[in-house]
Amino acid sequence: CFILQYMSGFGNEHVSEDPRCPGALPEGQNNPQVCPYGLYAEQLSGSAFTCPRHTNKRSWLYRILPSVCHKPFKALEEGHLTHDWDEVEPDPNQVTMLERALVLPGGQSNIKPTRGAKVLSCKRSEESCRELGFQVLCLDFVSTVPQQGKLLITTEFGKMLVEPNEICVIQQGMRFSVEVFGETRGYILEVYGAHFELPDLGPIGANGLANPRDFLVPVAWYEDRQVLGGYTVISKYQGKLFAAQQDFSPFNVVAWHGNYTPYKYHLEKFMVINSVAFDHADPSIFTVLTAKSTRAGVALADFVIFPPRWGVANNTFRPPYYHRNCMSEFMGLIKGHYEAKEEGFQPGGASLHSMMTPHGPDADCFEKASKAKLEPERVAEGTMAFMFESSLSLAVTKWGLQTSNRLDKNYYKCWEPLKSHFNPKCK
């Protein structure tokens, strides 16, 4: 029995110990000769030791047994995971999925992928879910999950309940398990080589977009038990799955402190910035989290949302404009109807617009917005759409192409009714 509790703040130095073991955190040092309660001290590093202080990520975990105590990892069957980025031919066309089940690897041939997007769906937790742990050795997960249903995520740092309109981030190397309650569906973004951070605000100033205090971090919770047959830890490494056995729960951390943690965020807390005069602002003003590349201003991945807001711009085509972008755009819909394509895809669906592939509002949206009376209006009321945007190419996997019977092969036809309004004699 437990009560879900959280600590607030993004990237903060947090301190937590399970209330069942007061004083479990060592005082004044990280690695005493003997830890309180006979615990083991273990550091989880999310950055190189020599990173500048403001980018250094690490947490100290005080656990009943160290995570090194497991049998050797053994490879699992491939299933629908892929590490062969050349198994499908390049395809620059616009792709949309009415609902469910695409897997999109990111990156280029012979280069470690630096981003991948997935659509997930499941109906129930296995009876043995508490005996399973999962860890990712070379990437971060950000999940706009669930789109339907809710997830109870157990981590080495504690528990998080993630519901629709929330996201959570499980960072590289952290072990976790997921319990669902009935049919559940959502999206996952994998990022390699960088951690998510809050975007720079520039001239916006000190406040706006996602506020640090609204990010929630779990409090310490430990499990000290053994089960018949032991526990299985499944590890994803270089695109493949491996499994190892151990006799004790992976979630045996009694206390911890540090700034390298899992966290969650409710999208309704996002402070929207928008145009109050004219023109349509770039979607970067809706960035919740960014994983930066080595090039200034260019992201390996941005997580962008399109929340309910006011539209007041004068003499302006208010929906998203037509464009070609040097970024790849994977869009999903958590609830409602996306403003640029109301019938384009349903909640749980997705679209992929590859870099420099043109896209924009469908014909109906264009005609309506071109003739609309420009009054202050609520935009996207009852809707939450999002975008995973990346400077890298994406491709639909062979498994996704073969098993996704909801792939819309007529997506391009939504632009066919667009007609010319050109009249050289009329300005």
C-alpha positions in Angstrom: 0.0 0.0 0.0 1.4 3.4 -0.9 0.4 7.0 -1.4 1.6 8.7 -4.6 3.7 11.8 -3.7 5.9 14.1 -5.8 8.5 16.8 -5.5 8.3 19.8 -7.9 11.0 21.4 -10.1 12.8 20.7 -13.4 16.5 19.7 -13.0 16.5 20.5 -9.3 18.7 18.9 -6.7 16.2 16.7 -5.0 16.5 14.7 -1.8 14.2 11.8 -0.8 14.0 8.8 1.5 11.3 6.3 2.1 9.5 7.3 5.3 9.7 3.7 6.4 13.4 4.2 6.9 14.1 7.7 8.4 17.7 8.8 8.2 18.5 6.4 5.3 20.4 9.2 3.5 24.0 9.6 4.7 24.8 12.9 6.3 27.5 15.1 4.9 28.9 12.6 2.3 27.8 10.4 -0.6 29.7 7.2 0.0 30.3 6.4 3.7 32.2 3.3 4.8 29.0 1.9 6.1 25.7 3.4 4.9 22.7 3.7 7.2 20.5 0.6 7.5 23.4 -1.4 5.9 22.4 0.0 2.4 24.7 0.1 -0.7 25.6 3.4 -2.2 25.4 3.5 -6.0 25.8 6.5 -8.3 23.8 6.8 -11.5 25.5 9.2 -13.9 23.6 10.9 -16.7 26.6 12.8 -18.0 30.4 12.6 -18.1 32.1 13.2 -14.7 33.9 16.2 -16.2 30.9 18.0 -17.7 30.6 21.6 -16.5 28.7 21.9 -13.3 25.6 23.4 -14.9 25.2 20.4 -17.2 26.4 17.6 -14.8 23.7 15.1 -14.1 23.9 12.4 -11.4 22.0 10.9 -8.5 23.1 8.8 -5.6 20.9 5.8 -4.8 20.9 3.9 -1.5 19.6 0.5 -2.1 19.2 -2.9 -0.4 21.4 -4.6 -3.0 23.4 -3.0 -5.8 22.0 -3.3 -9.4 25.2 -5.2 -10.4 23.8 -8.4 -8.8 22.2 -10.1 -11.7 22.9 -13.0 -14.1 24.4 -12.3 -17.5 22.2 -10.6 -20.1 21.0 -12.9 -22.9 19.6 -11.6 -26.2 15.9 -11.8 -26.7 14.1 -12.4 -30.0 14.0 -9.4 -32.3 10.2 -9.2 -32.5 9.3 -5.9 -34.2 12.2 -3.9 -32.9 14.7 -2.9 -35.5 18.4 -1.9 -35.6 18.7 -2.2 -39.4 18.0 1.3 -40.6 18.3 0.2 -44.3 15.5 -2.4 -44.2 13.1 0.0 -45.9 13.6 2.2 -48.9 13.6 6.0 -48.3 10.2 7.6 -48.9 9.8 11.4 -48.7 6.0 11.3 -49.0 3.7 12.5 -46.4 2.5 9.7 -44.2 -0.6 9.5 -41.9 -1.9 6.8 -39.7 -5.6 7.1 -38.7 -4.9 5.3 -35.4 -2.3 3.1 -33.8 1.0 1.3 -34.4 3.8 3.0 -36.2 7.5 2.5 -35.3 9.8 5.2 -36.7 13.6 4.8 -36.2 15.6 8.0 -36.4 19.2 8.6 -37.7 21.1 7.6 -40.8 22.9 4.5 -42.1 25.9 3.4 -40.0 25.3 6.1 -37.4 23.8 5.5 -34.0 20.2 6.6 -34.2 19.6 9.8 -32.3 15.8 9.8 -32.2 12.9 7.4 -32.7 9.2 7.7 -32.3 6.7 4.9 -31.5 3.0 4.5 -31.1 2.1 2.0 -28.4 -1.0 0.0 -27.6 -1.8 -2.6 -25.0 -4.9 -4.0 -23.2 -3.7 -5.2 -19.9 -0.7 -5.7 -17.6 0.7 -9.2 -17.4 0.3 -11.0 -14.1 4.1 -11.0 -13.8 4.5 -7.3 -14.5 5.9 -6.6 -11.0 8.6 -9.1 -11.6 9.8 -7.3 -14.8 12.1 -4.3 -14.9 13.1 -2.4 -18.1 16.1 -0.2 -18.7 17.4 1.7 -21.7 21.2 2.0 -21.8 21.7 4.5 -24.6 18.6 6.7 -24.8 16.0 8.8 -23.0 12.3 8.1 -23.2 9.8 10.9 -23.4 6.2 9.6 -23.4 3.1 11.6 -24.3 1.4 8.6 -22.7 -1.2 7.6 -22.3 -3.5 9.0 -25.0 -6.0 6.5 -23.7 -5.9 4.9 -20.2 -3.3 5.6 -17.6 0.1 4.2 -16.5 1.5 3.4 -13.1 5.2 3.6 -13.6 7.5 2.2 -11.0 11.1 3.4 -11.1 14.2 3.2 -8.9 13.3 6.6 -7.6 9.7 5.9 -6.8 6.3 5.7 -8.5 4.5 8.0 -10.9 0.9 7.8 -12.1 0.7 9.2 -15.7 -2.7 10.0 -17.2 -3.9 11.5 -20.5 -2.6 15.0 -21.1 0.5 14.3 -19.1 4.0 13.3 -20.3 6.8 11.5 -18.4 10.5 11.2 -19.0 12.5 8.1 -18.1 16.2 9.0 -18.5 19.0 6.8 -19.8 19.9 3.9 -17.6 17.0 4.1 -15.2 15.1 0.9 -14.5 11.3 1.0 -14.6 8.2 -1.1 -15.0 4.7 -0.1 -16.3 1.3 -1.2 -15.1 -1.8 -0.5 -17.1 -5.5 -0.5 -16.2 -7.5 -1.7 -19.2 -6.9 -0.7 -22.9 -4.1 1.8 -23.1 -2.6 3.7 -26.0 -0.1 6.4 -26.5 3.2 7.6 -28.0 6.9 7.3 -27.1 9.9 9.4 -28.3 13.4 8.0 -27.9 16.3 10.4 -27.9 20.0 9.3 -28.0 23.0 11.3 -27.1 21.4 14.2 -25.3 19.0 14.9 -22.4 15.9 17.0 -22.5 16.0 20.4 -21.1 13.8 23.5 -21.0 14.1 25.7 -24.1 15.9 29.1 -23.8 13.3 31.9 -23.5 15.3 34.7 -25.1 13.3 37.9 -25.4 10.2 36.2 -23.8 12.0 36.8 -20.5 12.2 34.9 -17.3 8.7 33.3 -17.4 6.5 31.4 -19.9 6.1 28.1 -21.7 6.7 25.2 -19.4 7.5 26.5 -15.9 10.2 24.5 -13.9 8.1 24.2 -10.8 5.3 22.3 -12.6 7.6 19.3 -13.3 7.0 16.5 -10.7 9.6 14.0 -9.5 8.6 10.8 -7.5 9.6 10.4 -3.9 11.6 7.4 -2.7 9.7 4.1 -2.4 11.4 0.7 -2.0 10.4 -2.9 -2.4 12.3 -5.6 -0.5 10.9 -8.9 -1.6 11.9 -12.0 -3.5 9.6 -14.0 -5.8 9.6 -17.6 -7.1 11.7 -17.6 -10.3 13.3 -14.3 -9.5 13.0 -11.0 -11.5 13.7 -10.4 -15.2 15.5 -7.1 -16.2 15.0 -6.4 -19.9 17.6 -4.1 -21.4 17.5 -2.3 -24.7 21.0 -1.9 -26.1 21.9 -0.8 -29.7 18.5 -1.5 -31.0 18.2 -5.0 -29.5 16.6 -6.5 -26.4 18.5 -8.5 -23.7 17.2 -10.1 -20.5 19.0 -10.9 -17.2 17.7 -12.6 -14.1 18.2 -11.6 -10.5 16.8 -12.7 -7.2 15.7 -9.3 -5.8 13.5 -6.5 -6.9 15.1 -3.8 -9.1 13.2 -1.2 -7.1 15.0 -1.6 -3.8 16.2 2.0 -3.4 15.4 3.3 0.1 16.8 6.8 -0.3 18.3 8.9 -3.0 19.5 12.5 -3.8 20.6 14.2 -7.0 19.5 16.0 -10.1 19.2 13.0 -12.5 15.7 11.7 -12.1 12.6 10.6 -13.9 9.8 13.2 -14.0 6.3 14.0 -15.3 4.5 17.1 -16.5 0.9 18.0 -17.1 0.4 19.7 -20.5 -2.4 22.0 -19.3 0.1 23.8 -17.1 1.9 25.1 -20.3 1.8 29.0 -20.5 1.0 29.7 -24.1 2.8 32.6 -26.0 1.2 33.8 -29.2 0.8 36.7 -31.7 -1.5 39.5 -30.6 -1.1 41.6 -33.7 -0.7 39.9 -37.0 0.8 36.8 -38.7 1.1 33.2 -37.5 4.0 32.7 -35.1 6.4 29.7 -35.7 5.5 26.6 -33.7 8.7 26.8 -31.7 6.8 29.0 -29.3 5.0 25.9 -28.2 8.2 23.9 -27.3 7.9 22.1 -23.9 11.2 20.3 -23.9 14.2 20.2 -26.2 17.2 17.9 -26.7 19.9 20.1 -28.2 22.5 19.1 -30.8 26.0 20.4 -31.1 24.7 23.1 -33.5 23.3 26.2 -31.8 19.5 26.4 -32.2 19.2 23.0 -33.9 17.5 20.3 -31.9 18.0 16.5 -32.0 14.4 16.5 -30.9 11.8 19.1 -29.7 8.6 18.1 -28.0 6.0 20.7 -29.1 2.3 20.9 -28.2 -0.7 22.8 -29.7 -2.9 23.5 -26.7 -6.2 25.4 -26.4 -5.5 29.2 -26.7 -6.9 32.5 -28.0 -6.4 33.5 -31.6 -6.7 37.3 -32.2 -4.3 38.1 -35.1 -5.7 40.6 -37.6 -5.5 40.3 -41.4 -4.0 36.8 -40.9 -4.5 33.3 -42.1 -4.7 31.8 -38.6 -4.1 28.0 -39.1 -0.6 26.7 -39.6 0.8 28.0 -42.9 2.0 25.8 -45.8 5.7 25.1 -45.5 8.7 22.9 -46.2 10.9 22.4 -43.2 14.5 21.3 -42.7 13.2 19.3 -39.7 11.2 16.1 -39.7 7.8 16.4 -38.1 6.0 13.5 -36.4 2.5 14.7 -35.2 0.1 12.9 -32.8 -3.3 13.7 -31.4 -4.1 13.1 -27.7 -7.7 14.4 -27.8 -10.0 16.5 -29.9 -9.5 17.6 -33.6 -6.3 19.0 -35.0 -7.0 22.5 -36.3 -5.3 22.2 -39.7 -6.9 18.8 -40.5 -10.1 18.2 -38.5 -10.7 14.9 -40.3 -7.0 14.1 -41.0 -6.4 11.7 -38.1 -8.2 10.7 -34.9 -6.9 10.6 -31.3 -4.2 8.0 -31.2 -3.3 8.5 -34.9 -0.2 10.2 -36.2 1.4 11.8 -39.3 5.0 12.1 -40.6 6.2 14.9 -42.7 9.8 14.3 -43.6 12.3 17.1 -44.0 11.6 19.4 -47.0 8.3 17.6 -47.8 5.6 20.2 -48.3 2.6 20.1 -46.0 -0.1 22.4 -44.5 -3.8 22.8 -44.1 -6.1 20.6 -46.2 -8.5 22.2 -48.7 -11.5 22.5 -46.4 -9.4 24.2 -43.7 -7.9 26.6 -46.2 -11.2 27.7 -47.6 -12.8 28.2 -44.2 -9.9 30.1 -42.8 -9.6 32.3 -45.8 -13.2 33.5 -45.5 -13.6 33.5 -41.7 -14.6 36.6 -39.9 -11.5 37.6 -37.8 -12.8 37.9 -34.3 -11.1 36.8 -31.1 -11.7 33.1 -31.0 -10.7 30.1 -28.9 -8.5 27.8 -30.9 -8.2 24.1 -30.4 -10.7 24.1 -27.5 -10.9 20.5 -26.1 -7.9 19.5 -28.2 -4.3 18.6 -27.5 -2.1 17.8 -30.4 1.7 17.5 -30.3 4.8 17.2 -32.5 8.1 15.4 -32.2 10.4 17.6 -34.4 13.9 16.5 -35.3 16.8 17.7 -37.4 17.3 14.0 -38.4 15.5 11.9 -41.0 12.8 9.4 -40.0 11.5 6.4 -41.7 8.6 4.0 -41.0 9.9 0.6 -40.2 9.2 -2.5 -42.2 7.2 -3.9 -39.3 5.1 -0.7 -39.1 4.4 -0.7 -42.9 3.4 -4.4 -42.8 1.2 -4.4 -39.7 -0.4 -1.0 -39.6 -3.7 -1.6 -41.4 -4.7 2.0 -40.6 -2.0 3.6 -42.8 -3.8 6.1 -45.0 -2.5 5.6 -48.5 -4.7 8.4 -49.8 -3.4 11.1 -47.5 -2.1 13.2 -50.4 -5.6 13.6 -51.7 -6.6 16.0 -48.9 -4.7 18.7 -50.9 -6.0 17.8 -54.3 -9.1 20.0 -54.1 -7.0 23.1 -53.6 -7.6 25.4 -56.5 -5.9 28.5 -57.9 -7.3 31.9 -56.9 -4.7 33.8 -59.0 -6.0 36.8 -60.9 -3.3 39.0 -62.4 -5.8 41.9 -62.8 -6.8 42.0 -59.2 -4.4 42.9 -56.3 
